[in-house]
Amino acid sequence: EKSFTPPLSTFADVAKAAARSEGDHVEDVLQVLTYAKAAGYELDNIAAVETGRELLASGVIAAEKMDNLALGLRLLTAAAKAEGCAPDSGDDLVASSSSAAQRACTLIHKRAIGKACDDDNWKLAVKLLELMPKRSLTPATSVWRRVLSTCCKNEKSRKATAILLDWITLAAEGKAEKPPVAVFNTVVNTCEVCGEEGLTVKVLDVMKDTLDMQGNIITFNIALKRLAKIGNPAGCEGILIGMLNEGLEPNVVSYTTTIGACAKEGKKDPAAAYMWLQRMRTRDVQPNYHTYNTALAACLDGKLASTFLGAKIAEEMLEDAEKEITCGLKGSVNFKSALPDSYTQLLARQLMKQLRENWRSGDIDMALAKSTTRVPLLKLVDFDKTVDEARMAEIQCEVPEDERVANAEQDYEFTLLKEMHKDDHRTAMV
């Protein structure tokens, strides 16, 4: 009979005690929720009363401790369905019921968004991010950036712009930090790629108002990409000089993009590409595997002199790779590494094929070519990138979360550069 059914407050008190405990007792909260449901209490309705919200909050806290993201989100969704919470919503009341509940809800959303971004599920990431302010949860800057980066990688320029504007609005209300320049850069790049010139101008205008700056670095980067697409290395050089005159130091993305202008199909200039490899080193900017790959691609014009230069670039890449394995690397291996990847090996094979055509046409003796020029190219193809886990831990130091997000944004810029080569020559495999 219903007279023997424990009141909801009893379930809430037991669940709260279990949620505060550590170890296996945390799982007792799930048992309490099961008993409450068996007693006739519906999880979709109990958020209408305070004791029901306390029970659901304990469930969310337990879900966070067990890293059960699906359960935590399911309980908040159930709370949102409860009627009688107006003018607030049940999930908002549950999330703000205590500092422990708010912390648990924030962590659950952050981890769920991270997983969605890792899975490249931009729709889910955006949905979870939009739910956070509605539940009185404050997204960290790293969360905003991850969602924006994921949208940009999927070329969702309008959604990325909308998220950026929401972020700026919350920042103006003092509920979030202002977006950094790199975020505007990523969104502008995406708008440019998608042909949304109106959005590009809008984002630049908003950035000027938000950060009180003209966005020179963004303007320079966009100009570099435009010139690289049409194969204008001289124009890129002018842009880099302009950056230095403005006190803006070009980074590895800037130099790689400039080298990309030398790899434009029909306008390849291996000598200029190699020159920029040397110049960036004089500015203490080290090339990574994206840079080397772009320079190698510039050498695929069929000429023997270009093959020689490609072999020289391969030697330098091998030297940097061996040094990296021997001495280690500060930062992310995937971002700053000079280790050859599958695209490097493809380019090396194509250069060896070009060398073969060179000796067949009588430009070089076959035996000489095999004993000299082909050697570094063959080493790239056969390069063993496999490193045992213990050695990899020594090579790659721990990278802070903010730096990982910034690296992801610059990786996106490299992706745009590789797409540019893909349009010219169907060899990009990375």
Protein Blocks (a to p, Z undefined) as FASTA:
>chain_A
ZZlpccfklmmmmmmmmmmpgcjllmmmmmmmmmmmmnopafklmmmpmklmmmmmmmmm
mmmmnopaklmmmmmmmmmmpghiafbdfklmmmmmpmklmmmmmmmmmmmmmmmmmnop
aklmmmmmmmmmmnopacdfklmmmmmmmmmmnopaklmmmmmmmmmmmmmnopaccddf
klmmmmmmmmmmnopaklmmmmmmmmmmmnopghlmmmmmmmmmmmmmnopaklmmmmmm
mmmmnopacdfklmmmmmmmmmgghiacfklmmmmmmmmmmnopacdfklmmmmmmmmmn
opaklmmmmmmmmmmmmmmmmmmmmnopedjfklmpcbdcfklmmmmmmmmmmmmmmmmn
opacfklmmmmmmmmmmmmmmpcfbdcfklmmmmpccddfklmmmmmmmmmmmmmmmmmm
mmmoccbfZZ
